[in-house]
Structure formats: structure tokens, C-alpha cells
Amino acid sequence: MGSLMQSEPEMEKKPIGIRFLERIKGSKLSYSAYQAIVLIVTFLAYASYHAARKTTSIVKSALDPQSPDTGLNSLLLRFTSFGSSVKEEGGWAPFNGPDGTVLLGEIDVAFLAVYAFGMYFAGHLGDRMNLRIFLTVGMIGTGLFTSLFGVGYWGNIHSFYYFLIMQMLAGLFQSSGWPSVVAVVGNWFNKKKRGLIMGIWNAHTSVGNITGSLIAAAMLRYGWGWSFVVPGVIIVVIGLVNFAFLPVSPENVGAERDEVLDSSSEKIGNSVNEPLLLSSSDSETDDKKRAVGFIEAWRIPGVAPFALCLFFAKLVAYTFLYWLPFYVSHTAIEGEYLSDETAGNLSTMFDVGGVVGGIMAGYISDRIGARAITAASFMYCSIPALFFYRSYGHVSLLANASLMFLTGMLVNGPYALITTAVSADLGTHSSLKGNSRALATVTAIIDGTGSVGAAVGPLLTGYISSRGSWTAVFTMLMGAAFVAGLLLTRLVMAEVAEKIAESRPSEECRSPVDYVQDHVMEV
């Protein structure tokens, strides 16, 4: 009776959009239909997050024309800035002064710092709230404060602290996104195909970056404020779509798992993602619904090594995100320097490689059943790729694009794998004893730690490149990639030992014929 009473309020939480679709169809949606809705809605949600996040780097050159970030992450800046106002041609106070670059850098670091810090709390809250509502609030908040940054254009605001606070608040609300979408996707897909599916799904990062760049650059001709307001409005609209359609879990909408999916529920180590209502008593059900604490989540085997690995992996990835177009435009290729527009277009090859790398890493880890081996292998292989790109990227445009694609594939492959499939796997670890309310917390810990590295990498790059050389920067990146792989050594050894054990037949299961054959071979 207790279970029956608990199921009714769960059904009342079915999103209004799902009820609308079922009314049109005249029957309940299938499990695969729910999975498709989850993938589409969460893809759009996080792509809109990245589109809003990308805006600041595009507008930097309009705010401070003398900034060394001119051309950074901008595909069409020079093409679209001819219609800008007189104020934009001379920059925008306080960013057009001698310390404008420093102020813009402080805004970037403040955004990433608050984002990383907020991630830990976001995961903790996400496991204790309805993820659909939590994600919606985060998206609307992000859109609001992103737009308010742009309102400074029409309000003729020149206070540095106004823009700083808007970015920090936007970063705080953005921190709710990643733990929420990974937790929801993890609820709907078992481990057997999670790596491949999440590898494809993770393309939202690159799609969001490219879309955000194009929108922000196109809006510059009408005034830089529109470059913030338009992405802000888009993420609010998608947030409302998320509220109307996103099913948090199968139990939440009364979806019946397919038998194939049930039988193929697998584990990381001995973990398993089980439905919440399989317990034999109400006390056990309550225990499984109990949200995991922050410290308890850190103690889950594998969380700390993967989190620290992502710190260094994201350090490398975000250094390329913020500095690659600048590096390309300031490096002679075939004896000539590329324009900012050409350098920006060329830099998208890194994102394209990242999409391919994420899919490859997910597929390989699914096939061999070893996440740590896959991630570590990609990180180690990225070291020679970084070396060759620095040493031979100047030879020709084709060589630069090819090596950039390869580097993006090897750098972003493990980054995508760890932030998606690995986080979802560890969120259903056997030490949780079936508790499914740990996905958001585990995801937040791993990606939050990685986001600290994302803030450190570009900061160190700016310091080293201005006082040393780009060779020193690439040496730092190669060292970071090596440390990232090294941090997974124990997990790699455990997976290797497990594979060896699986390949050897058990002594107890061997027939007398096997022993005779072995004896004959020895003779």
C-alpha cells in the first residue's frame, strides 16, 4: 500500500508537455520515445548554455579594440563590426583604457571561478530537488544576467563592478547546467551504450560554441548589447521548453523499462543502476532515495582520480578555447600571418576534432569496457600531437588544420568521456548500494574540479606567453596532459588486471581434458 501511495504523486509530476504529447498520441509514450526527448531537450539546453558563455569572448574586441584578445574566438568579428556605433569603434569604458585587457581578464577569471565554486553546491542541490525545475531556474537565471550585461550598452553603464557582478551571477546560475543534464541522461541510459551515446550527445559543447560565436558576431553591427541579449533570450526560451518536456527519470513519468535495457544494466566495478521501487521494504526505498552527501560522494572509488585528471585535461582544452585563434593569427604559416577572421575560422577545426574525439572515446570505452584505459590513452597520445602541432603547424595551412584536428580529437576525447559517461557511471557505483540520487553530486564534483583547471590554464597561458614564449606554453600543456594520464594509473592497472582475469578460465571450471592437454604441451 505504501508503494502505491508513493506512485501516485510521482505520476502527477509528469511534465505538461509530456501529457500533451500523450493526449495527441492517445497512449503512453514508449521508453525509446522518452529517451529521444531527453537527448534532444538536454542537447538544446546545454548548447544554449555554451552559446551564452561564448558571448563575452566575442565582444571583447568591441569593448577594447587594443586588447590582445582581438580575434579570439571570433569567426566573423571583422566582417560584422563595420556597422558598429562610434562608441564601439573607440571601445567602451572602462575596458578601452590602458588596463582594459586586465579588466576583461578579471571578468573571465571571476566567471570561471564562480562557475567552478558553484558547481559543487549545484550538484548537492540537484540531488535534493526536482532536476527539471532546478535546470529551468538555472537557464532562466543565466539568460537574465547575460542579458543584463548587454543592457549596459543602452543604459550607458561604465561601472566595471556592474559588469563584473553580472558575469559572476551568470556563472553561478550556469553552474546548475552540467550536473543536471548529465544526471538526467544517466537516469535514462544504462552503462552498456552510455559512452557512445554520450559521446555523440556531448557535441552540444561545440555546437553551442560555434552558434554563440555566429550569433554574437552577427549582432555586433546593431550594437554589442544585442550580442548578449539575443543569446540570453534564446536560453530562456529553451529553458521553458525544458520545463515543459524534460522527464527526469523513468520512475518520474511511469515509463516501463524495456526488458533488454533491464537485462543489460551493467556496472562500473560492481555498480548497478536499479529502479528505485525494487526494494522489499519502505525503509530500503527511503534509503535509496536519500541524497548522497558531498564528502560521501568524494569517497566513491574513482571520483577523486577522475576529478583531478579532468583538472589537467580541462586546463589543456580551455587554453585552446581561449587562446587558439590568437595563437594562429600570431604564428606565420608558410611565411604569412593569417587575418583574425581566417584564424578564427581555422580554429574551429579544434572543435570539430573534439566532436570526433568524444564519439571515439565513448565508443572505444564501451567496446572494451574500460573508461580509465581509454581516457589515459587519449591523454598520453595528445602529448606528441601537441608537440607536432607546435613544431610543424607553421609548415602549411593543411598541416596546421590536420594537426589541429588531431590535437582537438585527443584532448577533447577524454574530457568529453570523463564529464559524461564516467560521471554517470560513478554516480551509480556499487558503494551507493542502489542509491540513484548521487548523479548530480558526482558530476558536479568531477566537472567542478575540472573547471578550476579551466580557469587556471588560460590565466597561466597569458602570463607565460607574454613573458616567455609559446614553446613554453606548449611545454606546460604537454606536462598537464602527462599528469592527467598519470593520475589514472591505479584505475588503469585495476582495469588491466580485471581484463587479464576475465581472459583466464577459472581453475574450478576447467575440465580434466584441459589438464591433460596442458600436461602434454609441457612434455
Stockholm file with secondary structure:
# STOCKHOLM 1.0

chainA/1-523         MGSLMQSEPEMEKKPIGIRFLERIKGSKLSYSAYQAIVLIVTFLAYASYHAARKTTSIVKSALDPQSPDTGLNSLLLRFTSFGSSVKEEGGWAPFNGPDGTVLLGEIDVAFLAVYAFGMYFAGHLGDRMNLRIFLTVGMIGTGLFTSLFGVGYWGNIHSFYYFLIMQMLAGLFQSSGWPSVVAVVGNWFNKKKRGLIMGIWNAHTSVGNITGSLIAAAMLRYGWGWSFVVPGVIIVVIGLVNFAFLPVSPENVGAERDEVLDSSSEKIGNSVNEPLLLSSSDSETDDKKRAVGFIEAWRIPGVAPFALCLFFAKLVAYTFLYWLPFYVSHTAIEGEYLSDETAGNLSTMFDVGGVVGGIMAGYISDRIGARAITAASFMYCSIPALFFYRSYGHVSLLANASLMFLTGMLVNGPYALITTAVSADLGTHSSLKGNSRALATVTAIIDGTGSVGAAVGPLLTGYISSRGSWTAVFTMLMGAAFVAGLLLTRLVMAEVAEKIAESRPSEECRSPVDYVQDHVMEV
#=GR chainA/1-523 SS CHHHHHHHHHHHTSCHHHHHHHHHHTSCCCHHHHHHHHHHHHHHHHHHHHHHHHHHHHHHHHHCTTCTTTTTTCSSHHHHGGGCCHHHHTCCTTTTSTTHHHHHHHHHHHHHHHHHHHHHHHHHHHTTSCHHHHHHHHHHHHHHHHHHHHHHHHTTCCCHHHHHHHHHHHHHHHTTHHHHHHHHHHHHSCTTTHHHHHHHHTTHHHHHHHHHHHHHHHHGGGCTTHHHHHHHHHHHHHHHHHHHHCCCCHHHHTCCCCHHHHHTCCCSTTCCCCCGGGCSSHHHHHHHHSCCCHHHHHTSTTHHHHHHHHHHHHHHHHHHHHHHHHHHHTSCBTTBCCCHHHHHHHHHHHHHHHHHHHHHHHHHHHHHTCHHHHHHHHHHHHHHHHHHHHHHTTSCHHHHHHHHHHHHHHHHHHHHHIIIIIHHHHTTCGGGTTCCTTHHHHHHHHHHHHHHHHHHHHHHHHHHHHHSCHHHHHHHHHHHHHHHHHTTHHHHHHHHHHHHHHHSCCGGGCCHHHHHHHHHHHC
#=GC SS_cons         CHHHHHHHHHHHTSCHHHHHHHHHHTSCCCHHHHHHHHHHHHHHHHHHHHHHHHHHHHHHHHHCTTCTTTTTTCSSHHHHGGGCCHHHHTCCTTTTSTTHHHHHHHHHHHHHHHHHHHHHHHHHHHTTSCHHHHHHHHHHHHHHHHHHHHHHHHTTCCCHHHHHHHHHHHHHHHTTHHHHHHHHHHHHSCTTTHHHHHHHHTTHHHHHHHHHHHHHHHHGGGCTTHHHHHHHHHHHHHHHHHHHHCCCCHHHHTCCCCHHHHHTCCCSTTCCCCCGGGCSSHHHHHHHHSCCCHHHHHTSTTHHHHHHHHHHHHHHHHHHHHHHHHHHHTSCBTTBCCCHHHHHHHHHHHHHHHHHHHHHHHHHHHHHTCHHHHHHHHHHHHHHHHHHHHHHTTSCHHHHHHHHHHHHHHHHHHHHHIIIIIHHHHTTCGGGTTCCTTHHHHHHHHHHHHHHHHHHHHHHHHHHHHHSCHHHHHHHHHHHHHHHHHTTHHHHHHHHHHHHHHHSCCGGGCCHHHHHHHHHHHC
//
